[in-house]
Amino acid sequence: MPEDTFKSFDEWLTFILEHESAHRLYRRHQGESTGKYETRINNIALKNLEFKKQQALLAEEASRFYA
């Protein structure tokens, strides 16, 4: 992954937690190399991170609307 993938320590930490969580939920496919498995897990974690960032933005917008 590029060095600038994460904008903050918190984003990086959330990614790590999502990555490790994905290991519990998604097993390695038969014949899948370790590298391909880790890439797949990274992609899942990145998607989850992006989803959480979008949810936070929506919550922030909603709080301003209802404030």
Order of alpha helices (4+ residues) and beta strands (2+ residues): alpha-alpha
